[in-house]
Amino acid sequence: MDSKTVRALFINGGPRKRNNTVQMLQSAMRGAAEGGADTELIHLYDIPFTGCKSCFACQLKNAKADGVCALRDDLRPVLEKAKEADVIVIGSPVYFSYPTGATRSFLERLLFPNFTYDYDAQGNRRRPIREKQTAMIFTMNIAEKDMPEWNYPVLLGSCANQLRENFGHSETLYACDTYQFPDYSRYAVSVFREEDKRRHHDEHFPIDLQNAFQLGLRLVASAR
Ligand SMILES: Cc1cc2nc3c(=O)[nH]c(=O)nc-3n(C[C@H](O)[C@H](O)[C@H](O)COP(=O)(O)O)c2cc1C
């Protein structure tokens, strides 16, 4: 096996640290570790930061173009790690049909310094794509069969499209019909039946976790 050390960064864009999204990320991390990568998990909700502030420092003609957002805040060390990473996996619960706000803000800060409006006469980007293996993991309440009706493949798939544009490769993994509440009996929920949620969780979530494991393994193999 190639001896290159693969660095794999995992970003939790959800507020909960033990639930569906983190479990999917941790499974992907185990896959990445199995593939020999150095892994790290970062919880965005631990970090005070905002999205892009449109300072355009990264788009100046003489910009350093080092791929790291110029804003000096608590996210900067994470973005520096992202720059050095060969693999980046970002997990988010779906909130009102989109990634969480923190996930969106992180993506803005990650993507814009690697993005360019500057193309040569042949239509090639003047700024090189920084090759990385990237992926989004989304967890959500709705069932997989209902995703098209809610336009989720387009709305959520746009993140991977942007990551692919900047880093060359991206894919998306979905975990649907998740078990949301710690104790359904305490909450006003009549749209979902706890038994259905539990059955799906018991029967299907292990498959989702296995898919996440394979994702981690696959991305690391591709990064070598
Ligand atoms: C504020 C909020 C909004 C949500 N909106 C959606 C939604 O639009 N579609 C959906 O399928 N699930 C939605 N959910 C459910 C979560 O996406 C789902 O339970 C997810 O798996 C939670 O991830 P976690 O267990 O890692 O916190 C929402 C949950 C919250 C708290």
The ligand as a MOL file (V3000), in Angstrom:
LIG
                    3D

  0  0  0     0  0            999 V3000
M  V30 BEGIN CTAB
M  V30 COUNTS 31 33 0 0 0
M  V30 BEGIN ATOM
M  V30 1 C -35.1150 22.8860 13.1950 0
M  V30 2 C -35.2890 21.5430 12.5060 0
M  V30 3 C -35.7470 21.4900 11.1970 0
M  V30 4 C -35.8840 20.2820 10.5510 0
M  V30 5 N -36.3030 20.2700 9.2490 0
M  V30 6 C -36.3630 19.0940 8.5700 0
M  V30 7 C -36.7370 19.0650 7.1960 0
M  V30 8 O -37.0150 20.0840 6.5720 0
M  V30 9 N -36.8010 17.8560 6.5850 0
M  V30 10 C -36.5020 16.6860 7.2300 0
M  V30 11 O -36.5660 15.6260 6.6000 0
M  V30 12 N -36.1290 16.6940 8.5460 0
M  V30 13 C -36.0480 17.8500 9.2150 0
M  V30 14 N -35.6590 17.8800 10.5430 0
M  V30 15 C -35.2820 16.5980 11.1870 0
M  V30 16 C -33.7720 16.3470 11.2100 0
M  V30 17 O -33.1840 16.6530 9.9850 0
M  V30 18 C -33.4760 14.8760 11.5110 0
M  V30 19 O -34.1180 14.4680 12.6800 0
M  V30 20 C -31.9670 14.6520 11.6150 0
M  V30 21 O -31.6630 13.2900 11.4590 0
M  V30 22 C -31.4280 15.1380 12.9470 0
M  V30 23 O -30.0430 14.9200 13.0180 0
M  V30 24 P -29.3260 14.6810 14.4380 0
M  V30 25 O -29.9720 13.4440 15.0080 0
M  V30 26 O -27.8860 14.5040 14.1100 0
M  V30 27 O -29.5860 15.8830 15.2450 0
M  V30 28 C -35.5610 19.0710 11.2220 0
M  V30 29 C -35.1150 19.1410 12.5630 0
M  V30 30 C -34.9950 20.3530 13.1920 0
M  V30 31 C -34.4960 20.4130 14.6330 0
M  V30 END ATOM
M  V30 BEGIN BOND
M  V30 1 1 1 2
M  V30 2 1 2 3
M  V30 3 2 2 30
M  V30 4 2 3 4
M  V30 5 1 4 5
M  V30 6 1 4 28
M  V30 7 2 5 6
M  V30 8 1 6 7
M  V30 9 1 6 13
M  V30 10 2 7 8
M  V30 11 1 7 9
M  V30 12 1 9 10
M  V30 13 2 10 11
M  V30 14 1 10 12
M  V30 15 2 12 13
M  V30 16 1 13 14
M  V30 17 1 14 15
M  V30 18 1 14 28
M  V30 19 1 15 16
M  V30 20 1 16 17
M  V30 21 1 16 18
M  V30 22 1 18 19
M  V30 23 1 18 20
M  V30 24 1 20 21
M  V30 25 1 20 22
M  V30 26 1 22 23
M  V30 27 1 23 24
M  V30 28 2 24 25
M  V30 29 1 24 26
M  V30 30 1 24 27
M  V30 31 2 28 29
M  V30 32 1 29 30
M  V30 33 1 30 31
M  V30 END BOND
M  V30 END CTAB
M  END
